Amino acid sequence: MLDDEVTRSLLAGWLAGAVAALVSTALILLAIVHDPYWRRRLDWTRLPLPLAGVIVIVFMLLLWTLAGLLVGAVHVNETQPGFSLAVATAIAAASLAIAIRRRHLDPLTWQLTLVALASYTLLMPALAGVL
């Protein structure tokens, strides 16, 4: 049986991941519809736009909620300032790796980085303290 602190942290991480999933899915779908770069990539795969939307929604929900559960599990053993700094560093390192691979940092990557930072360094610890 899990104690209350572990349950609060995991639930807060899951909720923060769900919020990040909803916001990032909306940003990605808007980018697919409006950005010519993403439209060309989608046309190249010959994937219908509604099917691409369903794939994005399912993938983002699974990815972000899994990340939220992992961050919630880490939150159990960490103090608040150290936790937020560690999560922010990991998010910044991931964004830097994406920028290096793509040779630039596009607006969508910036937006997703801000969503992850807000969700996992601000929302998740606040939810863990409230729940």
Backbone as a printed PyTorch tensor [residue, N CA C, xyz], in Angstrom:
tensor([[[  0.8360,  -1.1820,   0.0000],
         [  0.0000,   0.0000,   0.0000],
         [  0.8800,   1.2430,   0.0000]],

        [[  0.5290,   2.2000,  -0.8310],
         [  1.3000,   3.4340,  -0.9230],
         [  0.8970,   4.3930,   0.1930]],

        [[  1.8900,   5.1260,   0.7090],
         [  1.5420,   6.1180,   1.7140],
         [  1.0050,   7.3860,   1.0320]],

        [[  0.5260,   8.3220,   1.8300],
         [ -0.1520,   9.5010,   1.2900],
         [  0.7690,  10.3880,   0.4610]],

        [[  2.0130,  10.5510,   0.8860],
         [  2.9370,  11.4220,   0.1580],
         [  3.2420,  10.8820,  -1.2400]],

        [[  3.4590,   9.5850,  -1.3360],
         [  3.7300,   8.9670,  -2.6400],
         [  2.5100,   9.0770,  -3.5400]],

        [[  1.3370,   8.8240,  -2.9940],
         [  0.1030,   8.9190,  -3.7710],
         [ -0.1140,  10.3360,  -4.2730]],

        [[  0.0900,  11.3340,  -3.4090],
         [ -0.0650,  12.7340,  -3.8180],
         [  0.9040,  13.0920,  -4.9300]],

        [[  2.1490,  12.6790,  -4.8100],
         [  3.1540,  13.0140,  -5.8200],
         [  2.8550,  12.3570,  -7.1620]],

        [[  2.4610,  11.0890,  -7.1290],
         [  2.1420,  10.4010,  -8.3850],
         [  0.8930,  10.9700,  -9.0380]],

        [[ -0.1190,  11.2610,  -8.2510],
         [ -1.3390,  11.8500,  -8.8070],
         [ -1.0690,  13.2450,  -9.3630]],

        [[ -0.2700,  14.0330,  -8.6550],
         [  0.0830,  15.3700,  -9.1450],
         [  0.8820,  15.2760, -10.4390]],

        [[  1.8030,  14.3370, -10.5220],
         [  2.5680,  14.1510, -11.7520],
         [  1.6930,  13.7160, -12.9090]],

        [[  0.7580,  12.8210, -12.6360],
         [ -0.1510,  12.3630, -13.6830],
         [ -1.0310,  13.5100, -14.1750]],

        [[ -1.5680,  14.3220, -13.2510],
         [ -2.4010,  15.4620, -13.6470],
         [ -1.6010,  16.5160, -14.4060]],

        [[ -0.3780,  16.7910, -13.9470],
         [  0.4700,  17.7460, -14.6520],
         [  0.8020,  17.2320, -16.0560]],

        [[  1.0280,  15.9320, -16.1730],
         [  1.2710,  15.3440, -17.4890],
         [  0.0580,  15.4320, -18.3890]],

        [[ -1.1330,  15.2480, -17.8360],
         [ -2.3540,  15.3620, -18.6300],
         [ -2.5600,  16.7900, -19.1160]],

        [[ -2.2810,  17.7700, -18.2630],
         [ -2.3790,  19.1740, -18.6720],
         [ -1.3680,  19.4710, -19.7790]],

        [[ -0.1350,  19.0080, -19.5950],
         [  0.8920,  19.2120, -20.6250],
         [  0.4920,  18.5270, -21.9270]],

        [[ -0.1240,  17.3650, -21.8320],
         [ -0.5490,  16.6370, -23.0310],
         [ -1.6160,  17.4150, -23.7870]],

        [[ -2.5940,  17.9430, -23.0890],
         [ -3.6600,  18.6850, -23.7580],
         [ -3.1370,  19.9500, -24.4280]],

        [[ -2.3000,  20.6970, -23.7250],
         [ -1.7760,  21.9420, -24.2890],
         [ -0.8270,  21.6550, -25.4430]],

        [[  0.0730,  20.7070, -25.2820],
         [  1.0310,  20.4150, -26.3490],
         [  0.3430,  19.8010, -27.5700]],

        [[ -0.7000,  19.0130, -27.3590],
         [ -1.4430,  18.4660, -28.4970],
         [ -2.0850,  19.5790, -29.3010]],

        [[ -2.6750,  20.5430, -28.6160],
         [ -3.2700,  21.6740, -29.3300],
         [ -2.2070,  22.4440, -30.1170]],

        [[ -1.0410,  22.6790, -29.5150],
         [  0.0290,  23.4020, -30.2080],
         [  0.5300,  22.6290, -31.4260]],

        [[  0.6970,  21.3240, -31.2720],
         [  1.2030,  20.5110, -32.3840],
         [  0.1780,  20.4300, -33.5140]],

        [[ -1.0840,  20.2530, -33.1730],
         [ -2.1060,  20.1900, -34.2230],
         [ -2.2270,  21.5180, -34.9590]],

        [[ -2.1150,  22.6310, -34.2330],
         [ -2.1160,  23.9290, -34.9040],
         [ -0.9050,  24.0790, -35.8260]],

        [[  0.2340,  23.5960, -35.3870],
         [  1.4320,  23.6640, -36.2320],
         [  1.2740,  22.8050, -37.4780]],

        [[  0.6890,  21.6250, -37.3210],
         [  0.4950,  20.7500, -38.4830],
         [ -0.4370,  21.4120, -39.4990]],

        [[ -1.4720,  22.0640, -39.0240],
         [ -2.4490,  22.6600, -39.9260],
         [ -1.9220,  23.9320, -40.5790]],

        [[ -1.2010,  24.7700, -39.8260],
         [ -0.8450,  26.0960, -40.3220],
         [  0.5830,  26.2560, -40.8320]],

        [[  1.4930,  25.4500, -40.3800],
         [  2.8980,  25.6190, -40.7620],
         [  3.2020,  24.8290, -42.0330]],

        [[  3.6930,  25.4850, -43.0750],
         [  3.9810,  24.7680, -44.3220],
         [  5.0170,  23.6590, -44.1630]],

        [[  5.9770,  23.8350, -43.2670],
         [  6.9930,  22.8040, -43.0560],
         [  6.3510,  21.4950, -42.6100]],

        [[  5.4760,  21.5720, -41.6270],
         [  4.8370,  20.3650, -41.1180],
         [  3.8340,  19.8010, -42.1120]],

        [[  3.1860,  20.6740, -42.8840],
         [  2.2590,  20.1820, -43.9100],
         [  3.0060,  19.3970, -44.9900]],

        [[  4.1850,  19.8990, -45.3950],
         [  4.9880,  19.1780, -46.3940],
         [  5.4230,  17.8210, -45.8560]],

        [[  5.8200,  17.7870, -44.5970],
         [  6.2200,  16.5020, -44.0040],
         [  5.0440,  15.5380, -43.9470]],

        [[  3.8620,  16.0540, -43.6590],
         [  2.6740,  15.2020, -43.6070],
         [  2.2760,  14.7430, -45.0130]],

        [[  2.4020,  15.6200, -45.9980],
         [  2.0960,  15.2340, -47.3710],
         [  3.0620,  14.1650, -47.8680]],

        [[  4.3070,  14.2350, -47.4310],
         [  5.3170,  13.2760, -47.8460],
         [  4.9770,  11.8750, -47.3530]],

        [[  4.3730,  11.7870, -46.1750],
         [  4.0190,  10.4750, -45.6310],
         [  2.7080,   9.9390, -46.1900]],

        [[  1.9570,  10.7860, -46.8800],
         [  0.6420,  10.4280, -47.4510],
         [ -0.3380,   9.9900, -46.3680]],

        [[ -0.2030,  10.5640, -45.2020],
         [ -1.0800,  10.2560, -44.0880],
         [ -2.2160,  11.2810, -44.0680]],

        [[ -3.4790,  10.8390, -44.0470],
         [ -4.5820,  11.8010, -43.9910],
         [ -4.5050,  12.6450, -42.7170]],

        [[ -4.9070,  13.8970, -42.8260],
         [ -4.8120,  14.8230, -41.7010],
         [ -5.5930,  14.3480, -40.4630]],

        [[ -6.8220,  13.8400, -40.5950],
         [ -7.5140,  13.3470, -39.3860],
         [ -6.7880,  12.1880, -38.7030]],

        [[ -6.2240,  11.2930, -39.4860],
         [ -5.4880,  10.1770, -38.8920],
         [ -4.2240,  10.6750, -38.1960]],

        [[ -3.5560,  11.6500, -38.7910],
         [ -2.3780,  12.2400, -38.1470],
         [ -2.7660,  12.8820, -36.8220]],

        [[ -3.9320,  13.5310, -36.7840],
         [ -4.4050,  14.1380, -35.5460],
         [ -4.6530,  13.1060, -34.4540]],

        [[ -5.2620,  12.0050, -34.8200],
         [ -5.5200,  10.9400, -33.8390],
         [ -4.2000,  10.3730, -33.3190]],

        [[ -3.2530,  10.1530, -34.2180],
         [ -1.9480,   9.6190, -33.8030],
         [ -1.2520,  10.5860, -32.8520]],

        [[ -1.2890,  11.8740, -33.1650],
         [ -0.6580,  12.8810, -32.3070],
         [ -1.3230,  12.9070, -30.9340]],

        [[ -2.6380,  12.8620, -30.9010],
         [ -3.3530,  12.9230, -29.6230],
         [ -2.9900,  11.7290, -28.7370]],

        [[ -3.0210,  10.5440, -29.3010],
         [ -2.7180,   9.3410, -28.5120],
         [ -1.2600,   9.3560, -28.0510]],

        [[ -0.3360,   9.6870, -28.9530],
         [  1.0760,   9.6960, -28.6120],
         [  1.3780,  10.7410, -27.5380]],

        [[  0.8370,  11.9390, -27.6740],
         [  1.1070,  12.9920, -26.6940],
         [  0.5250,  12.6440, -25.3300]],

        [[ -0.6660,  12.0760, -25.3090],
         [ -1.2600,  11.7070, -24.0280],
         [ -0.4260,  10.6440, -23.3180]],

        [[  0.0110,   9.6320, -24.0510],
         [  0.8450,   8.5920, -23.4400],
         [  2.2020,   9.1340, -23.0110]],

        [[  2.8360,   9.9190, -23.8720],
         [  4.1730,  10.4440, -23.5790],
         [  4.1760,  11.3600, -22.3580]],

        [[  3.2800,  12.3420, -22.3480],
         [  3.3010,  13.3300, -21.2740],
         [  2.8250,  12.7590, -19.9470]],

        [[  1.8280,  11.8620, -19.9620],
         [  1.4050,  11.2810, -18.6840],
         [  2.4690,  10.3340, -18.1250]],

        [[  3.1760,   9.6220, -19.0000],
         [  4.2970,   8.8010, -18.5280],
         [  5.3860,   9.6820, -17.9330]],

        [[  5.6980,  10.7750, -18.6130],
         [  6.6930,  11.7080, -18.0720],
         [  6.2210,  12.2690, -16.7360]],

        [[  4.9250,  12.5680, -16.6260],
         [  4.3840,  13.0810, -15.3660],
         [  4.4950,  12.0780, -14.2350]],

        [[  4.2220,  10.8170, -14.5290],
         [  4.3640,   9.7900, -13.4920],
         [  5.8250,   9.6300, -13.0640]],

        [[  6.7430,   9.7090, -14.0190],
         [  8.1680,   9.6200, -13.6740],
         [  8.6100,  10.8130, -12.8380]],

        [[  8.1660,  12.0040, -13.2250],
         [  8.5130,  13.2000, -12.4560],
         [  7.8650,  13.1360, -11.0730]],

        [[  6.6470,  12.6240, -10.9900],
         [  6.0020,  12.4570,  -9.6850],
         [  6.7490,  11.4760,  -8.8020]],

        [[  7.2740,  10.4090,  -9.3960],
         [  8.0550,   9.4400,  -8.6160],
         [  9.3490,  10.0600,  -8.1070]],

        [[  9.9650,  10.9030,  -8.9070],
         [ 11.1920,  11.5870,  -8.4720],
         [ 10.8710,  12.6070,  -7.3830]],

        [[  9.7060,  13.2300,  -7.4830],
         [  9.3180,  14.2750,  -6.5260],
         [  9.2150,  13.7520,  -5.0920]],

        [[  8.9550,  12.4910,  -4.9160],
         [  8.7890,  11.9250,  -3.5790],
         [ 10.0710,  12.0740,  -2.7670]],

        [[ 11.2230,  11.9010,  -3.3920],
         [ 12.4900,  11.8890,  -2.6700],
         [ 13.2660,  13.1960,  -2.7270]],

        [[ 12.7310,  14.2120,  -3.3530],
         [ 13.4800,  15.4540,  -3.5420],
         [ 12.8560,  16.5980,  -2.7540]],

        [[ 13.6930,  17.5760,  -2.3950],
         [ 13.1940,  18.8060,  -1.7930],
         [ 12.7320,  19.7410,  -2.9010]],

        [[ 11.9240,  20.7200,  -2.5680],
         [ 11.3090,  21.5630,  -3.5820],
         [ 12.3150,  22.3370,  -4.4500]],

        [[ 13.2560,  23.1100,  -3.9100],
         [ 14.1530,  23.8510,  -4.8090],
         [ 15.0260,  22.9230,  -5.6640]],

        [[ 15.5200,  21.8580,  -5.0810],
         [ 16.3470,  20.9240,  -5.8370],
         [ 15.5650,  20.2000,  -6.9050]],

        [[ 14.3170,  19.8830,  -6.6120],
         [ 13.4660,  19.1930,  -7.5800],
         [ 13.1970,  20.0650,  -8.7960]],

        [[ 12.7630,  21.2950,  -8.5680],
         [ 12.4450,  22.1900,  -9.6930],
         [ 13.6790,  22.4700, -10.5380]],

        [[ 14.8250,  22.6420,  -9.9000],
         [ 16.0610,  22.8890, -10.6440],
         [ 16.4550,  21.6770, -11.4770]],

        [[ 16.3190,  20.4890, -10.9240],
         [ 16.6690,  19.2670, -11.6630],
         [ 15.7430,  19.0590, -12.8530]],

        [[ 14.4530,  19.2750, -12.6650],
         [ 13.4970,  19.1070, -13.7620],
         [ 13.7230,  20.1650, -14.8380]],

        [[ 13.9420,  21.4060, -14.4400],
         [ 14.1940,  22.4700, -15.4170],
         [ 15.4740,  22.1930, -16.2030]],

        [[ 16.4900,  21.6760, -15.5440],
         [ 17.7370,  21.3270, -16.2330],
         [ 17.5150,  20.2050, -17.2380]],

        [[ 16.7530,  19.2010, -16.8640],
         [ 16.4730,  18.0900, -17.7870],
         [ 15.6800,  18.5700, -18.9960]],

        [[ 14.6980,  19.4450, -18.7770],
         [ 13.8990,  19.9710, -19.8890],
         [ 14.7640,  20.8320, -20.7990]],

        [[ 15.6090,  21.6670, -20.2170],
         [ 16.4960,  22.5080, -21.0250],
         [ 17.4850,  21.6540, -21.8190]],

        [[ 17.9960,  20.5970, -21.2250],
         [ 18.9240,  19.7160, -21.9400],
         [ 18.2330,  19.0190, -23.1060]],

        [[ 16.9980,  18.5870, -22.9050],
         [ 16.2480,  17.9490, -23.9930],
         [ 15.9810,  18.9460, -25.1210]],

        [[ 15.6130,  20.1700, -24.7840],
         [ 15.3720,  21.1910, -25.8120],
         [ 16.6550,  21.5440, -26.5530]],

        [[ 17.7670,  21.5970, -25.8330],
         [ 19.0490,  21.8670, -26.4680],
         [ 19.4310,  20.7360, -27.4190]],

        [[ 19.1830,  19.4970, -27.0220],
         [ 19.4760,  18.3640, -27.8990],
         [ 18.6350,  18.4200, -29.1690]],

        [[ 17.3690,  18.7950, -29.0350],
         [ 16.5120,  18.9420, -30.2180],
         [ 17.0210,  20.0630, -31.1150]],

        [[ 17.4180,  21.1780, -30.5150],
         [ 17.9190,  22.3030, -31.2980],
         [ 19.2090,  21.9430, -32.0260]],

        [[ 20.0720,  21.1950, -31.3820],
         [ 21.3270,  20.7940, -32.0280],
         [ 21.0490,  19.8470, -33.1860]],

        [[ 20.1290,  18.9220, -32.9900],
         [ 19.8180,  17.9700, -34.0550],
         [ 19.1730,  18.6600, -35.2530]],

        [[ 18.2810,  19.5990, -34.9880],
         [ 17.6010,  20.3030, -36.0850],
         [ 18.3890,  21.5020, -36.6080]],

        [[ 19.4340,  21.8880, -35.9170],
         [ 20.2810,  23.0220, -36.2410],
         [ 19.5990,  24.3730, -36.0390]],

        [[ 18.4560,  24.3930, -35.3940],
         [ 17.7890,  25.6230, -34.9820],
         [ 16.7090,  25.2740, -33.9560]],

        [[ 16.2380,  26.2950, -33.2640],
         [ 15.1890,  26.1050, -32.2650],
         [ 13.9340,  26.7940, -32.7900]],

        [[ 13.0160,  26.0160, -33.3350],
         [ 11.8210,  26.5790, -33.9490],
         [ 10.8000,  26.9880, -32.8800]],

        [[  9.8050,  27.7760, -33.2530],
         [  8.8160,  28.2480, -32.2700],
         [  8.0510,  27.1220, -31.5790]],

        [[  7.7710,  26.0450, -32.2920],
         [  7.0460,  24.9390, -31.6690],
         [  7.8670,  24.3150, -30.5440]],

        [[  9.1650,  24.1590, -30.7380],
         [ 10.0160,  23.6060, -29.6810],
         [ 10.0540,  24.5470, -28.4760]],

        [[ 10.1270,  25.8560, -28.7280],
         [ 10.0780,  26.8220, -27.6340],
         [  8.7710,  26.6840, -26.8580]],

        [[  7.6630,  26.5860, -27.5820],
         [  6.3610,  26.4920, -26.9290],
         [  6.2410,  25.2110, -26.1000]],

        [[  6.6930,  24.0980, -26.6560],
         [  6.6280,  22.8350, -25.9160],
         [  7.5560,  22.8510, -24.6990]],

        [[  8.6890,  23.5200, -24.8140],
         [  9.5930,  23.6620, -23.6750],
         [  8.9300,  24.4640, -22.5590]],

        [[  8.2630,  25.5460, -22.9190],
         [  7.5770,  26.3580, -21.9100],
         [  6.4210,  25.5960, -21.2690]],

        [[  5.7030,  24.8010, -22.0590],
         [  4.6200,  23.9770, -21.5100],
         [  5.1840,  22.9820, -20.4980]],

        [[  6.2700,  22.3160, -20.8540],
         [  6.8740,  21.3390, -19.9420],
         [  7.3990,  22.0150, -18.6820]],

        [[  8.0490,  23.1610, -18.8320],
         [  8.5570,  23.8690, -17.6550],
         [  7.4200,  24.2850, -16.7280]],

        [[  6.3720,  24.8590, -17.2910],
         [  5.2480,  25.3060, -16.4620],
         [  4.5500,  24.1290, -15.8010]],

        [[  4.3870,  23.0580, -16.5320],
         [  3.6500,  21.9200, -16.0080],
         [  4.4130,  21.1770, -14.9180]],

        [[  5.6980,  20.9570, -15.1470],
         [  6.4550,  20.0920, -14.2280],
         [  7.2400,  20.8350, -13.1550]],

        [[  7.5140,  22.1220, -13.3300],
         [  8.2310,  22.8410, -12.2720],
         [  7.3150,  23.7380, -11.4540]],

        [[  6.1570,  24.0980, -11.9880],
         [  5.2320,  24.9590, -11.2500],
         [  3.9540,  24.2150, -10.8370]],

        [[  3.2710,  23.6460, -11.8190],
         [  1.9770,  23.0180, -11.5510],
         [  2.1030,  21.7420, -10.7130]],

        [[  3.0330,  20.8690, -11.0800],
         [  3.1400,  19.5830, -10.3890],
         [  3.4940,  19.7350,  -8.8950]],

        [[  4.4960,  20.5370,  -8.5210],
         [  4.7530,  20.7030,  -7.0790],
         [  3.5910,  21.3770,  -6.3410]],

        [[  2.9030,  22.3030,  -7.0300],
         [  1.7540,  22.9470,  -6.3840],
         [  0.6400,  21.9260,  -6.1580]],

        [[  0.3830,  21.0840,  -7.1430],
         [ -0.6460,  20.0530,  -6.9690],
         [ -0.2520,  19.0410,  -5.8860]],

        [[  1.0180,  18.7080,  -5.8140],
         [  1.4730,  17.7460,  -4.8010],
         [  1.2730,  18.3190,  -3.3960]],

        [[  1.3850,  19.6260,  -3.2600],
         [  1.1750,  20.2280,  -1.9650],
         [ -0.3000,  20.3850,  -1.6000]],

        [[ -1.1670,  20.4810,  -2.6100],
         [ -2.5880,  20.7050,  -2.3710],
         [ -3.3570,  19.4170,  -2.1860]],

        [[ -3.0240,  18.4020,  -2.9820],
         [ -3.8020,  17.1460,  -2.9580],
         [ -3.6480,  16.4160,  -1.6400]]])
